[in-house]
Amino acid sequence: MTDALGNLVRFTLIPGQHYDTVGVAPLLEPADFEGLLADKAFDVHWIVDTIRAQGARVVIPQRRNRLDRRPFDGALFKARHLIENFFCKLKEFKRIAMRSDKTDRSFAAMIYLTAAIINSR
């Protein structure tokens, strides 16, 4: 999860063989945000309902097979490139891109360190 400027707020490590939606619940629990921008992979009823219950805007493109259509702000969705830019900056560090840390704890610490370096630039 990043803020509006593309800086890391928090994250959850999930195994590579799981869906991306597995790690979303811990990120949304104590959240204080006005909107959530995400891609189609996060167009799931429980995520949308949780975001709406918190009073935030849902800016997620809908899958083609969704029956209950909702309004979508395409102009605001374009700001999602800041999140993608953060991941690109994060992967510039070889240790992150190659996942060379043996434990999740050391990998998470490396992500925090890398994010601090990115924010200090």
Biopython code that builds the backbone (N, CA, C, O; Angstrom):
import numpy as np
from Bio.PDB.StructureBuilder import StructureBuilder

atoms = [
    (1, "MET", "N", (0.850, -1.158, 0.000)),
    (1, "MET", "CA", (0.000, 0.000, 0.000)),
    (1, "MET", "C", (0.900, 1.227, 0.000)),
    (1, "MET", "O", (1.829, 1.326, 0.802)),
    (2, "THR", "N", (0.621, 2.154, -0.900)),
    (2, "THR", "CA", (1.377, 3.401, -0.966)),
    (2, "THR", "C", (0.437, 4.572, -0.738)),
    (2, "THR", "O", (-0.783, 4.439, -0.826)),
    (3, "ASP", "N", (1.024, 5.714, -0.446)),
    (3, "ASP", "CA", (0.211, 6.916, -0.293)),
    (3, "ASP", "C", (0.012, 7.570, -1.655)),
    (3, "ASP", "O", (0.380, 6.994, -2.679)),
    (4, "ALA", "N", (-0.563, 8.761, -1.673)),
    (4, "ALA", "CA", (-0.873, 9.436, -2.933)),
    (4, "ALA", "C", (0.377, 9.846, -3.704)),
    (4, "ALA", "O", (0.306, 10.079, -4.910)),
    (5, "LEU", "N", (1.515, 9.937, -3.029)),
    (5, "LEU", "CA", (2.757, 10.308, -3.699)),
    (5, "LEU", "C", (3.562, 9.099, -4.160)),
    (5, "LEU", "O", (4.614, 9.257, -4.779)),
    (6, "GLY", "N", (3.082, 7.903, -3.868)),
    (6, "GLY", "CA", (3.778, 6.692, -4.268)),
    (6, "GLY", "C", (4.795, 6.217, -3.255)),
    (6, "GLY", "O", (5.671, 5.423, -3.599)),
    (7, "ASN", "N", (4.709, 6.678, -2.007)),
    (7, "ASN", "CA", (5.613, 6.230, -0.943)),
    (7, "ASN", "C", (4.991, 5.057, -0.200)),
    (7, "ASN", "O", (3.778, 5.009, 0.005)),
    (8, "LEU", "N", (5.823, 4.127, 0.193)),
    (8, "LEU", "CA", (5.344, 2.935, 0.892)),
    (8, "LEU", "C", (4.706, 3.304, 2.230)),
    (8, "LEU", "O", (5.283, 4.050, 3.020)),
    (9, "VAL", "N", (3.504, 2.770, 2.472)),
    (9, "VAL", "CA", (2.817, 2.956, 3.742)),
    (9, "VAL", "C", (2.948, 1.680, 4.558)),
    (9, "VAL", "O", (3.403, 1.712, 5.701)),
    (10, "ARG", "N", (2.549, 0.552, 3.968)),
    (10, "ARG", "CA", (2.697, -0.756, 4.609)),
    (10, "ARG", "C", (2.556, -1.841, 3.544)),
    (10, "ARG", "O", (2.102, -1.587, 2.428)),
    (11, "PHE", "N", (2.950, -3.037, 3.911)),
    (11, "PHE", "CA", (2.876, -4.150, 2.958)),
    (11, "PHE", "C", (2.707, -5.456, 3.707)),
    (11, "PHE", "O", (2.907, -5.527, 4.919)),
    (12, "THR", "N", (2.338, -6.481, 2.972)),
    (12, "THR", "CA", (2.203, -7.826, 3.503)),
    (12, "THR", "C", (2.899, -8.783, 2.546)),
    (12, "THR", "O", (2.681, -8.721, 1.336)),
    (13, "LEU", "N", (3.719, -9.652, 3.072)),
    (13, "LEU", "CA", (4.356, -10.677, 2.241)),
    (13, "LEU", "C", (3.412, -11.868, 2.133)),
    (13, "LEU", "O", (2.877, -12.340, 3.136)),
    (14, "ILE", "N", (3.215, -12.346, 0.915)),
    (14, "ILE", "CA", (2.387, -13.525, 0.689)),
    (14, "ILE", "C", (3.187, -14.517, -0.151)),
    (14, "ILE", "O", (4.063, -14.108, -0.913)),
    (15, "PRO", "N", (2.905, -15.797, -0.025)),
    (15, "PRO", "CA", (3.593, -16.782, -0.866)),
    (15, "PRO", "C", (3.274, -16.546, -2.344)),
    (15, "PRO", "O", (2.183, -16.090, -2.685)),
    (16, "GLY", "N", (4.209, -16.852, -3.195)),
    (16, "GLY", "CA", (4.056, -16.606, -4.616)),
    (16, "GLY", "C", (2.949, -17.386, -5.283)),
    (16, "GLY", "O", (2.453, -16.971, -6.331)),
    (17, "GLN", "N", (2.544, -18.509, -4.706)),
    (17, "GLN", "CA", (1.527, -19.336, -5.350)),
    (17, "GLN", "C", (0.110, -18.917, -4.966)),
    (17, "GLN", "O", (-0.843, -19.538, -5.436)),
    (18, "HIS", "N", (-0.072, -17.889, -4.131)),
    (18, "HIS", "CA", (-1.400, -17.448, -3.717)),
    (18, "HIS", "C", (-1.863, -16.260, -4.554)),
    (18, "HIS", "O", (-1.061, -15.574, -5.188)),
    (19, "TYR", "N", (-3.170, -16.035, -4.542)),
    (19, "TYR", "CA", (-3.734, -14.869, -5.212)),
    (19, "TYR", "C", (-3.300, -13.600, -4.492)),
    (19, "TYR", "O", (-2.971, -13.643, -3.306)),
    (20, "ASP", "N", (-3.296, -12.477, -5.193)),
    (20, "ASP", "CA", (-2.938, -11.202, -4.580)),
    (20, "ASP", "C", (-3.932, -10.778, -3.503)),
    (20, "ASP", "O", (-3.570, -10.050, -2.579)),
    (21, "THR", "N", (-5.171, -11.226, -3.614)),
    (21, "THR", "CA", (-6.192, -10.792, -2.658)),
    (21, "THR", "C", (-6.003, -11.395, -1.275)),
    (21, "THR", "O", (-6.646, -10.948, -0.326)),
    (22, "VAL", "N", (-5.145, -12.395, -1.133)),
    (22, "VAL", "CA", (-4.893, -13.032, 0.163)),
    (22, "VAL", "C", (-4.286, -12.031, 1.141)),
    (22, "VAL", "O", (-4.606, -12.063, 2.330)),
    (23, "GLY", "N", (-3.429, -11.155, 0.668)),
    (23, "GLY", "CA", (-2.736, -10.220, 1.543)),
    (23, "GLY", "C", (-3.413, -8.881, 1.733)),
    (23, "GLY", "O", (-2.832, -7.983, 2.342)),
    (24, "VAL", "N", (-4.621, -8.723, 1.231)),
    (24, "VAL", "CA", (-5.287, -7.419, 1.290)),
    (24, "VAL", "C", (-5.930, -7.139, 2.645)),
    (24, "VAL", "O", (-5.891, -6.002, 3.113)),
    (25, "ALA", "N", (-6.508, -8.128, 3.273)),
    (25, "ALA", "CA", (-7.257, -7.920, 4.523)),
    (25, "ALA", "C", (-6.422, -7.227, 5.606)),
    (25, "ALA", "O", (-6.926, -6.290, 6.224)),
    (26, "PRO", "N", (-5.180, -7.633, 5.869)),
    (26, "PRO", "CA", (-4.406, -6.924, 6.891)),
    (26, "PRO", "C", (-4.108, -5.470, 6.529)),
    (26, "PRO", "O", (-3.926, -4.634, 7.413)),
    (27, "LEU", "N", (-4.059, -5.171, 5.241)),
    (27, "LEU", "CA", (-3.774, -3.799, 4.819)),
    (27, "LEU", "C", (-4.974, -2.874, 5.003)),
    (27, "LEU", "O", (-4.809, -1.670, 5.196)),
    (28, "LEU", "N", (-6.172, -3.431, 4.943)),
    (28, "LEU", "CA", (-7.376, -2.610, 5.022)),
    (28, "LEU", "C", (-7.913, -2.427, 6.432)),
    (28, "LEU", "O", (-8.740, -1.543, 6.655)),
    (29, "GLU", "N", (-7.474, -3.230, 7.388)),
    (29, "GLU", "CA", (-8.070, -3.204, 8.729)),
    (29, "GLU", "C", (-8.015, -1.838, 9.401)),
    (29, "GLU", "O", (-9.072, -1.235, 9.587)),
    (30, "PRO", "N", (-6.852, -1.312, 9.778)),
    (30, "PRO", "CA", (-6.848, -0.009, 10.436)),
    (30, "PRO", "C", (-6.571, 1.124, 9.446)),
    (30, "PRO", "O", (-5.796, 2.033, 9.743)),
    (31, "ALA", "N", (-7.190, 1.071, 8.294)),
    (31, "ALA", "CA", (-6.856, 1.998, 7.222)),
    (31, "ALA", "C", (-7.538, 3.354, 7.400)),
    (31, "ALA", "O", (-8.675, 3.448, 7.861)),
    (32, "ASP", "N", (-6.807, 4.391, 7.019)),
    (32, "ASP", "CA", (-7.340, 5.744, 7.010)),
    (32, "ASP", "C", (-6.993, 6.347, 5.653)),
    (32, "ASP", "O", (-5.968, 7.011, 5.497)),
    (33, "PHE", "N", (-7.858, 6.106, 4.683)),
    (33, "PHE", "CA", (-7.608, 6.606, 3.344)),
    (33, "PHE", "C", (-8.929, 7.023, 2.703)),
    (33, "PHE", "O", (-10.004, 6.598, 3.125)),
    (34, "GLU", "N", (-8.825, 7.859, 1.680)),
    (34, "GLU", "CA", (-10.027, 8.375, 1.022)),
    (34, "GLU", "C", (-10.430, 7.547, -0.184)),
    (34, "GLU", "O", (-11.573, 7.628, -0.634)),
    (35, "GLY", "N", (-9.523, 6.763, -0.708)),
    (35, "GLY", "CA", (-9.831, 5.941, -1.865)),
    (35, "GLY", "C", (-8.782, 4.872, -2.067)),
    (35, "GLY", "O", (-7.653, 4.998, -1.594)),
    (36, "LEU", "N", (-9.155, 3.830, -2.766)),
    (36, "LEU", "CA", (-8.235, 2.741, -3.053)),
    (36, "LEU", "C", (-8.180, 2.543, -4.555)),
    (36, "LEU", "O", (-9.200, 2.284, -5.194)),
    (37, "LEU", "N", (-6.979, 2.667, -5.120)),
    (37, "LEU", "CA", (-6.753, 2.427, -6.537)),
    (37, "LEU", "C", (-6.080, 1.075, -6.669)),
    (37, "LEU", "O", (-5.045, 0.830, -6.050)),
    (38, "ALA", "N", (-6.655, 0.209, -7.462)),
    (38, "ALA", "CA", (-6.093, -1.125, -7.656)),
    (38, "ALA", "C", (-6.484, -1.636, -9.039)),
    (38, "ALA", "O", (-7.338, -1.056, -9.710)),
    (39, "ASP", "N", (-5.847, -2.734, -9.456)),
    (39, "ASP", "CA", (-6.178, -3.283, -10.764)),
    (39, "ASP", "C", (-7.306, -4.311, -10.651)),
    (39, "ASP", "O", (-7.845, -4.546, -9.570)),
    (40, "LYS", "N", (-7.648, -4.913, -11.781)),
    (40, "LYS", "CA", (-8.808, -5.814, -11.842)),
    (40, "LYS", "C", (-8.695, -7.029, -10.929)),
    (40, "LYS", "O", (-9.709, -7.620, -10.558)),
    (41, "ALA", "N", (-7.491, -7.401, -10.568)),
    (41, "ALA", "CA", (-7.321, -8.556, -9.688)),
    (41, "ALA", "C", (-7.993, -8.335, -8.335)),
    (41, "ALA", "O", (-8.349, -9.298, -7.656)),
    (42, "PHE", "N", (-8.166, -7.089, -7.944)),
    (42, "PHE", "CA", (-8.755, -6.757, -6.646)),
    (42, "PHE", "C", (-10.234, -6.423, -6.739)),
    (42, "PHE", "O", (-10.809, -5.900, -5.785)),
    (43, "ASP", "N", (-10.855, -6.714, -7.867)),
    (43, "ASP", "CA", (-12.292, -6.493, -8.039)),
    (43, "ASP", "C", (-13.047, -7.688, -7.455)),
    (43, "ASP", "O", (-13.573, -8.533, -8.180)),
    (44, "VAL", "N", (-13.083, -7.730, -6.120)),
    (44, "VAL", "CA", (-13.713, -8.815, -5.375)),
    (44, "VAL", "C", (-14.745, -8.175, -4.454)),
    (44, "VAL", "O", (-14.507, -7.096, -3.912)),
    (45, "HIS", "N", (-15.880, -8.827, -4.275)),
    (45, "HIS", "CA", (-16.970, -8.242, -3.492)),
    (45, "HIS", "C", (-16.540, -7.850, -2.084)),
    (45, "HIS", "O", (-16.868, -6.751, -1.637)),
    (46, "TRP", "N", (-15.814, -8.715, -1.368)),
    (46, "TRP", "CA", (-15.489, -8.400, 0.016)),
    (46, "TRP", "C", (-14.529, -7.231, 0.124)),
    (46, "TRP", "O", (-14.586, -6.484, 1.101)),
    (47, "ILE", "N", (-13.646, -7.050, -0.854)),
    (47, "ILE", "CA", (-12.736, -5.897, -0.832)),
    (47, "ILE", "C", (-13.515, -4.615, -1.086)),
    (47, "ILE", "O", (-13.348, -3.628, -0.369)),
    (48, "VAL", "N", (-14.361, -4.631, -2.100)),
    (48, "VAL", "CA", (-15.170, -3.450, -2.433)),
    (48, "VAL", "C", (-16.084, -3.087, -1.273)),
    (48, "VAL", "O", (-16.214, -1.909, -0.939)),
    (49, "ASP", "N", (-16.717, -4.072, -0.654)),
    (49, "ASP", "CA", (-17.609, -3.810, 0.476)),
    (49, "ASP", "C", (-16.855, -3.240, 1.673)),
    (49, "ASP", "O", (-17.360, -2.345, 2.350)),
    (50, "THR", "N", (-15.660, -3.742, 1.939)),
    (50, "THR", "CA", (-14.857, -3.244, 3.054)),
    (50, "THR", "C", (-14.450, -1.800, 2.830)),
    (50, "THR", "O", (-14.499, -0.987, 3.754)),
    (51, "ILE", "N", (-14.052, -1.480, 1.618)),
    (51, "ILE", "CA", (-13.643, -0.114, 1.304)),
    (51, "ILE", "C", (-14.828, 0.834, 1.424)),
    (51, "ILE", "O", (-14.707, 1.919, 1.995)),
    (52, "ARG", "N", (-15.955, 0.431, 0.895)),
    (52, "ARG", "CA", (-17.156, 1.276, 0.988)),
    (52, "ARG", "C", (-17.611, 1.454, 2.434)),
    (52, "ARG", "O", (-18.078, 2.531, 2.801)),
    (53, "ALA", "N", (-17.482, 0.420, 3.256)),
    (53, "ALA", "CA", (-17.874, 0.517, 4.668)),
    (53, "ALA", "C", (-17.010, 1.530, 5.417)),
    (53, "ALA", "O", (-17.458, 2.129, 6.395)),
    (54, "GLN", "N", (-15.786, 1.719, 4.961)),
    (54, "GLN", "CA", (-14.900, 2.698, 5.578)),
    (54, "GLN", "C", (-15.126, 4.102, 5.027)),
    (54, "GLN", "O", (-14.497, 5.058, 5.480)),
    (55, "GLY", "N", (-16.018, 4.227, 4.056)),
    (55, "GLY", "CA", (-16.327, 5.530, 3.482)),
    (55, "GLY", "C", (-15.332, 6.001, 2.440)),
    (55, "GLY", "O", (-15.272, 7.193, 2.140)),
    (56, "ALA", "N", (-14.560, 5.098, 1.889)),
    (56, "ALA", "CA", (-13.559, 5.450, 0.881)),
    (56, "ALA", "C", (-14.092, 5.157, -0.520)),
    (56, "ALA", "O", (-15.027, 4.376, -0.695)),
    (57, "ARG", "N", (-13.476, 5.804, -1.516)),
    (57, "ARG", "CA", (-13.858, 5.581, -2.910)),
    (57, "ARG", "C", (-13.199, 4.320, -3.435)),
    (57, "ARG", "O", (-12.063, 4.001, -3.082)),
    (58, "VAL", "N", (-13.915, 3.623, -4.267)),
    (58, "VAL", "CA", (-13.396, 2.415, -4.909)),
    (58, "VAL", "C", (-13.044, 2.772, -6.349)),
    (58, "VAL", "O", (-13.922, 3.088, -7.152)),
    (59, "VAL", "N", (-11.757, 2.720, -6.665)),
    (59, "VAL", "CA", (-11.303, 3.003, -8.024)),
    (59, "VAL", "C", (-10.598, 1.750, -8.533)),
    (59, "VAL", "O", (-9.372, 1.682, -8.616)),
    (60, "ILE", "N", (-11.413, 0.775, -8.864)),
    (60, "ILE", "CA", (-10.932, -0.504, -9.371)),
    (60, "ILE", "C", (-11.708, -0.803, -10.642)),
    (60, "ILE", "O", (-12.937, -0.845, -10.611)),
    (61, "PRO", "N", (-11.018, -1.013, -11.766)),
    (61, "PRO", "CA", (-11.758, -1.380, -12.977)),
    (61, "PRO", "C", (-12.481, -2.701, -12.775)),
    (61, "PRO", "O", (-11.973, -3.607, -12.113)),
    (62, "GLN", "N", (-13.655, -2.799, -13.345)),
    (62, "GLN", "CA", (-14.478, -3.979, -13.120)),
    (62, "GLN", "C", (-14.178, -5.065, -14.138)),
    (62, "GLN", "O", (-13.846, -4.796, -15.292)),
    (63, "ARG", "N", (-14.303, -6.280, -13.681)),
    (63, "ARG", "CA", (-14.165, -7.411, -14.590)),
    (63, "ARG", "C", (-15.372, -7.447, -15.521)),
    (63, "ARG", "O", (-16.443, -6.931, -15.199)),
    (64, "ARG", "N", (-15.178, -8.055, -16.659)),
    (64, "ARG", "CA", (-16.269, -8.117, -17.643)),
    (64, "ARG", "C", (-17.470, -8.902, -17.147)),
    (64, "ARG", "O", (-18.597, -8.621, -17.553)),
    (65, "ASN", "N", (-17.253, -9.877, -16.280)),
    (65, "ASN", "CA", (-18.357, -10.726, -15.842)),
    (65, "ASN", "C", (-19.054, -10.208, -14.576)),
    (65, "ASN", "O", (-19.907, -10.905, -14.025)),
    (66, "ARG", "N", (-18.712, -9.007, -14.105)),
    (66, "ARG", "CA", (-19.364, -8.459, -12.911)),
    (66, "ARG", "C", (-20.802, -8.067, -13.249)),
    (66, "ARG", "O", (-21.043, -7.340, -14.213)),
    (67, "LEU", "N", (-21.751, -8.550, -12.454)),
    (67, "LEU", "CA", (-23.161, -8.277, -12.698)),
    (67, "LEU", "C", (-23.605, -6.936, -12.137)),
    (67, "LEU", "O", (-24.359, -6.210, -12.785)),
    (68, "ASP", "N", (-23.146, -6.601, -10.940)),
    (68, "ASP", "CA", (-23.534, -5.324, -10.336)),
    (68, "ASP", "C", (-22.478, -4.275, -10.677)),
    (68, "ASP", "O", (-21.458, -4.164, -9.997)),
    (69, "ARG", "N", (-22.730, -3.515, -11.724)),
    (69, "ARG", "CA", (-21.788, -2.510, -12.210)),
    (69, "ARG", "C", (-21.800, -1.300, -11.276)),
    (69, "ARG", "O", (-22.836, -0.961, -10.704)),
    (70, "ARG", "N", (-20.658, -0.660, -11.127)),
    (70, "ARG", "CA", (-20.550, 0.546, -10.313)),
    (70, "ARG", "C", (-19.819, 1.613, -11.129)),
    (70, "ARG", "O", (-19.110, 1.287, -12.081)),
    (71, "PRO", "N", (-19.987, 2.869, -10.766)),
    (71, "PRO", "CA", (-19.288, 3.926, -11.525)),
    (71, "PRO", "C", (-17.769, 3.801, -11.348)),
    (71, "PRO", "O", (-17.288, 3.362, -10.303)),
    (72, "PHE", "N", (-17.041, 4.187, -12.370)),
    (72, "PHE", "CA", (-15.586, 4.057, -12.376)),
    (72, "PHE", "C", (-14.976, 5.367, -12.855)),
    (72, "PHE", "O", (-15.366, 5.890, -13.899)),
    (73, "ASP", "N", (-14.027, 5.897, -12.102)),
    (73, "ASP", "CA", (-13.352, 7.147, -12.434)),
    (73, "ASP", "C", (-12.035, 6.831, -13.140)),
    (73, "ASP", "O", (-11.017, 6.590, -12.492)),
    (74, "GLY", "N", (-12.064, 6.833, -14.463)),
    (74, "GLY", "CA", (-10.883, 6.491, -15.255)),
    (74, "GLY", "C", (-9.767, 7.502, -15.114)),
    (74, "GLY", "O", (-8.594, 7.133, -15.169)),
    (75, "ALA", "N", (-10.105, 8.779, -14.931)),
    (75, "ALA", "CA", (-9.083, 9.812, -14.780)),
    (75, "ALA", "C", (-8.302, 9.622, -13.481)),
    (75, "ALA", "O", (-7.081, 9.779, -13.466)),
    (76, "LEU", "N", (-8.983, 9.291, -12.411)),
    (76, "LEU", "CA", (-8.309, 9.042, -11.137)),
    (76, "LEU", "C", (-7.497, 7.753, -11.181)),
    (76, "LEU", "O", (-6.457, 7.653, -10.529)),
    (77, "PHE", "N", (-7.958, 6.773, -11.938)),
    (77, "PHE", "CA", (-7.250, 5.499, -12.044)),
    (77, "PHE", "C", (-5.877, 5.675, -12.681)),
    (77, "PHE", "O", (-4.974, 4.877, -12.431)),
    (78, "LYS", "N", (-5.711, 6.701, -13.496)),
    (78, "LYS", "CA", (-4.415, 6.942, -14.136)),
    (78, "LYS", "C", (-3.328, 7.271, -13.119)),
    (78, "LYS", "O", (-2.143, 7.122, -13.415)),
    (79, "ALA", "N", (-3.713, 7.714, -11.929)),
    (79, "ALA", "CA", (-2.731, 8.012, -10.882)),
    (79, "ALA", "C", (-2.116, 6.740, -10.317)),
    (79, "ALA", "O", (-1.167, 6.815, -9.537)),
    (80, "ARG", "N", (-2.630, 5.582, -10.689)),
    (80, "ARG", "CA", (-2.087, 4.310, -10.204)),
    (80, "ARG", "C", (-0.658, 4.077, -10.691)),
    (80, "ARG", "O", (0.050, 3.219, -10.163)),
    (81, "HIS", "N", (-0.239, 4.840, -11.695)),
    (81, "HIS", "CA", (1.131, 4.673, -12.178)),
    (81, "HIS", "C", (2.156, 5.010, -11.094)),
    (81, "HIS", "O", (3.292, 4.540, -11.159)),
    (82, "LEU", "N", (1.776, 5.815, -10.098)),
    (82, "LEU", "CA", (2.691, 6.111, -8.995)),
    (82, "LEU", "C", (3.010, 4.853, -8.196)),
    (82, "LEU", "O", (4.136, 4.669, -7.733)),
    (83, "ILE", "N", (2.021, 3.998, -8.042)),
    (83, "ILE", "CA", (2.233, 2.738, -7.332)),
    (83, "ILE", "C", (3.157, 1.839, -8.153)),
    (83, "ILE", "O", (4.090, 1.239, -7.619)),
    (84, "GLU", "N", (2.889, 1.754, -9.445)),
    (84, "GLU", "CA", (3.732, 0.934, -10.319)),
    (84, "GLU", "C", (5.153, 1.472, -10.360)),
    (84, "GLU", "O", (6.109, 0.699, -10.413)),
    (85, "ASN", "N", (5.300, 2.811, -10.336)),
    (85, "ASN", "CA", (6.639, 3.408, -10.321)),
    (85, "ASN", "C", (7.390, 3.027, -9.051)),
    (85, "ASN", "O", (8.599, 2.799, -9.089)),
    (86, "PHE", "N", (6.677, 2.958, -7.925)),
    (86, "PHE", "CA", (7.335, 2.554, -6.684)),
    (86, "PHE", "C", (7.870, 1.131, -6.801)),
    (86, "PHE", "O", (8.995, 0.856, -6.383)),
    (87, "PHE", "N", (7.077, 0.229, -7.362)),
    (87, "PHE", "CA", (7.548, -1.151, -7.514)),
    (87, "PHE", "C", (8.746, -1.219, -8.449)),
    (87, "PHE", "O", (9.654, -2.020, -8.227)),
    (88, "CYS", "N", (8.766, -0.399, -9.484)),
    (88, "CYS", "CA", (9.922, -0.374, -10.389)),
    (88, "CYS", "C", (11.170, 0.126, -9.656)),
    (88, "CYS", "O", (12.256, -0.428, -9.831)),
    (89, "LYS", "N", (11.017, 1.172, -8.837)),
    (89, "LYS", "CA", (12.143, 1.679, -8.059)),
    (89, "LYS", "C", (12.615, 0.636, -7.054)),
    (89, "LYS", "O", (13.814, 0.488, -6.820)),
    (90, "LEU", "N", (11.680, -0.076, -6.471)),
    (90, "LEU", "CA", (12.016, -1.106, -5.493)),
    (90, "LEU", "C", (12.816, -2.230, -6.146)),
    (90, "LEU", "O", (13.759, -2.752, -5.553)),
    (91, "LYS", "N", (12.442, -2.594, -7.352)),
    (91, "LYS", "CA", (13.101, -3.697, -8.044)),
    (91, "LYS", "C", (14.437, -3.293, -8.671)),
    (91, "LYS", "O", (15.138, -4.141, -9.223)),
    (92, "GLU", "N", (14.800, -1.998, -8.594)),
    (92, "GLU", "CA", (16.123, -1.580, -9.031)),
    (92, "GLU", "C", (17.202, -2.149, -8.115)),
    (92, "GLU", "O", (18.356, -2.291, -8.518)),
    (93, "PHE", "N", (16.826, -2.467, -6.899)),
    (93, "PHE", "CA", (17.753, -3.049, -5.940)),
    (93, "PHE", "C", (17.782, -4.559, -6.174)),
    (93, "PHE", "O", (16.773, -5.244, -6.004)),
    (94, "LYS", "N", (18.935, -5.059, -6.561)),
    (94, "LYS", "CA", (19.073, -6.459, -6.966)),
    (94, "LYS", "C", (18.626, -7.424, -5.875)),
    (94, "LYS", "O", (18.030, -8.462, -6.165)),
    (95, "ARG", "N", (18.915, -7.083, -4.620)),
    (95, "ARG", "CA", (18.568, -7.974, -3.518)),
    (95, "ARG", "C", (17.057, -8.152, -3.393)),
    (95, "ARG", "O", (16.592, -9.214, -2.980)),
    (96, "ILE", "N", (16.295, -7.132, -3.743)),
    (96, "ILE", "CA", (14.832, -7.214, -3.714)),
    (96, "ILE", "C", (14.335, -7.971, -4.939)),
    (96, "ILE", "O", (13.506, -8.873, -4.827)),
    (97, "ALA", "N", (14.845, -7.601, -6.104)),
    (97, "ALA", "CA", (14.373, -8.201, -7.349)),
    (97, "ALA", "C", (14.647, -9.695, -7.406)),
    (97, "ALA", "O", (13.833, -10.452, -7.935)),
    (98, "MET", "N", (15.781, -10.129, -6.871)),
    (98, "MET", "CA", (16.156, -11.543, -6.930)),
    (98, "MET", "C", (15.685, -12.324, -5.705)),
    (98, "MET", "O", (15.840, -13.544, -5.650)),
    (99, "ARG", "N", (15.115, -11.634, -4.734)),
    (99, "ARG", "CA", (14.657, -12.250, -3.480)),
    (99, "ARG", "C", (15.772, -13.123, -2.885)),
    (99, "ARG", "O", (15.606, -14.321, -2.659)),
    (100, "SER", "N", (16.909, -12.468, -2.645)),
    (100, "SER", "CA", (18.069, -13.217, -2.167)),
    (100, "SER", "C", (18.098, -13.423, -0.654)),
    (100, "SER", "O", (19.002, -14.088, -0.149)),
    (101, "ASP", "N", (17.138, -12.875, 0.074)),
    (101, "ASP", "CA", (17.075, -13.095, 1.516)),
    (101, "ASP", "C", (16.444, -14.454, 1.793)),
    (101, "ASP", "O", (15.520, -14.872, 1.096)),
    (102, "LYS", "N", (16.943, -15.129, 2.803)),
    (102, "LYS", "CA", (16.462, -16.484, 3.082)),
    (102, "LYS", "C", (15.173, -16.515, 3.889)),
    (102, "LYS", "O", (14.367, -17.432, 3.735)),
    (103, "THR", "N", (14.974, -15.537, 4.736)),
    (103, "THR", "CA", (13.781, -15.551, 5.583)),
    (103, "THR", "C", (12.850, -14.384, 5.226)),
    (103, "THR", "O", (13.283, -13.367, 4.684)),
    (104, "ASP", "N", (11.586, -14.553, 5.539)),
    (104, "ASP", "CA", (10.623, -13.481, 5.298)),
    (104, "ASP", "C", (10.949, -12.250, 6.133)),
    (104, "ASP", "O", (10.768, -11.117, 5.686)),
    (105, "ARG", "N", (11.425, -12.480, 7.332)),
    (105, "ARG", "CA", (11.736, -11.357, 8.226)),
    (105, "ARG", "C", (12.858, -10.490, 7.657)),
    (105, "ARG", "O", (12.766, -9.262, 7.679)),
    (106, "SER", "N", (13.911, -11.119, 7.150)),
    (106, "SER", "CA", (15.013, -10.337, 6.582)),
    (106, "SER", "C", (14.607, -9.691, 5.256)),
    (106, "SER", "O", (15.076, -8.600, 4.932)),
    (107, "PHE", "N", (13.743, -10.352, 4.491)),
    (107, "PHE", "CA", (13.260, -9.763, 3.244)),
    (107, "PHE", "C", (12.387, -8.549, 3.529)),
    (107, "PHE", "O", (12.498, -7.533, 2.843)),
    (108, "ALA", "N", (11.521, -8.641, 4.531)),
    (108, "ALA", "CA", (10.674, -7.506, 4.914)),
    (108, "ALA", "C", (11.532, -6.341, 5.406)),
    (108, "ALA", "O", (11.259, -5.186, 5.078)),
    (109, "ALA", "N", (12.559, -6.638, 6.185)),
    (109, "ALA", "CA", (13.464, -5.588, 6.662)),
    (109, "ALA", "C", (14.165, -4.910, 5.492)),
    (109, "ALA", "O", (14.365, -3.696, 5.505)),
    (110, "MET", "N", (14.534, -5.683, 4.493)),
    (110, "MET", "CA", (15.191, -5.121, 3.318)),
    (110, "MET", "C", (14.237, -4.232, 2.527)),
    (110, "MET", "O", (14.653, -3.212, 1.978)),
    (111, "ILE", "N", (12.971, -4.607, 2.463)),
    (111, "ILE", "CA", (11.987, -3.766, 1.782)),
    (111, "ILE", "C", (11.827, -2.441, 2.516)),
    (111, "ILE", "O", (11.771, -1.385, 1.885)),
    (112, "TYR", "N", (11.752, -2.488, 3.847)),
    (112, "TYR", "CA", (11.661, -1.242, 4.624)),
    (112, "TYR", "C", (12.888, -0.360, 4.400)),
    (112, "TYR", "O", (12.764, 0.853, 4.229)),
    (113, "LEU", "N", (14.058, -0.968, 4.401)),
    (113, "LEU", "CA", (15.283, -0.207, 4.182)),
    (113, "LEU", "C", (15.327, 0.412, 2.786)),
    (113, "LEU", "O", (15.691, 1.576, 2.619)),
    (114, "THR", "N", (14.953, -0.381, 1.800)),
    (114, "THR", "CA", (14.931, 0.101, 0.427)),
    (114, "THR", "C", (13.913, 1.225, 0.259)),
    (114, "THR", "O", (14.183, 2.212, -0.426)),
    (115, "ALA", "N", (12.748, 1.077, 0.880)),
    (115, "ALA", "CA", (11.732, 2.138, 0.801)),
    (115, "ALA", "C", (12.234, 3.424, 1.442)),
    (115, "ALA", "O", (11.948, 4.513, 0.945)),
    (116, "ALA", "N", (12.978, 3.313, 2.538)),
    (116, "ALA", "CA", (13.545, 4.501, 3.174)),
    (116, "ALA", "C", (14.561, 5.178, 2.260)),
    (116, "ALA", "O", (14.619, 6.406, 2.193)),
    (117, "ILE", "N", (15.352, 4.385, 1.563)),
    (117, "ILE", "CA", (16.326, 4.947, 0.619)),
    (117, "ILE", "C", (15.599, 5.639, -0.525)),
    (117, "ILE", "O", (15.989, 6.732, -0.935)),
    (118, "ILE", "N", (14.551, 5.017, -1.043)),
    (118, "ILE", "CA", (13.776, 5.606, -2.146)),
    (118, "ILE", "C", (13.142, 6.927, -1.695)),
    (118, "ILE", "O", (13.139, 7.901, -2.448)),
    (119, "ASN", "N", (12.609, 6.962, -0.475)),
    (119, "ASN", "CA", (11.963, 8.188, 0.031)),
    (119, "ASN", "C", (12.956, 9.294, 0.283)),
    (119, "ASN", "O", (12.592, 10.469, 0.224)),
    (120, "SER", "N", (14.209, 8.953, 0.564)),
    (120, "SER", "CA", (15.216, 9.980, 0.855)),
    (120, "SER", "C", (15.781, 10.614, -0.416)),
    (120, "SER", "O", (16.476, 11.626, -0.333)),
    (121, "ARG", "N", (15.505, 10.057, -1.559)),
    (121, "ARG", "CA", (16.038, 10.612, -2.820)),
    (121, "ARG", "C", (15.355, 11.891, -3.178)),
    (121, "ARG", "O", (15.674, 12.495, -4.202)),
]
sb = StructureBuilder()
sb.init_structure("model")
sb.init_model(0)
sb.init_chain("A")
sb.init_seg("    ")
for serial, (resi, resn, name, xyz) in enumerate(atoms, 1):
    if name == "N":
        sb.init_residue(resn, " ", resi, " ")
    sb.init_atom(name, np.array(xyz, "f"), 0.0, 1.0, " ", f" {name:<3s}", serial, name[0])
structure = sb.get_structure()
